[in-house]
């Protein structure tokens, strides 16, 4: 019996050590990927590139409803974390283990911005590690409002739109500053899966996603149930 316990203990220690070594290798590879991206183009240059877009919309011109909808739908702890949401990461890891696939990443708005500005879209562990370094760097250099501003001006909304300003003009023929509450909730939902929720291609699916966004706004107390009903009925 004791011999069997020792064998089990030794196997556990070997697996644990291998896991620690694996995490270490991924962390080093991620850091190397991040530094390589910075050598190609520094972070501040990438930020300037986003801000120089002709359809760039400053955060102060965006409706409060739109900003609240994005945070509620994408990263409701955005204003309290330091670039990583460990609760979301833990949930994502559990779901990935249960499905035996990489189906959920637990990425924050800051990490998504880092991915859009510096990396490719492939789901690779070393790239996820690189996102962490980039997210911490972004959080140390820019305010939360600046990060949110950069995010909504660099994500894909379908129909060839890579900013909230372009999406607002394409879908509603108006500037982002003029979006009403219904339109805000609609645009906040599309980037989750722009190929699926493109308003010009799948309006019914886009409407379903809009309802999910509004539900998240109620859950995280940006809206009352009555306000949510009025928004969807508009």
Buried (B, 14 or more C-beta within 10 A) or exposed (E): EEEEEEEEEEEEEEEEEEEEEEEEEBBEBBBBBBEEBBEEEEBEEBBEEBBEBEBBBEBEBBBEBBBBBBBBBBBBBBEEBEBBBEEBBEEBEEBBEEEEEEEBBBBBBBBBBBBBBBBEEEEBBBBBBBBBBBBBBBBEEBEBBBBBBBBBBBBBBBBEBBBBBBBBBBBBEEBBBEBBBBBBBBBBBBBBEBEBBBBEEBEEBBBEBBEBBBBBBBEBEBBEEEBBEEBBEE
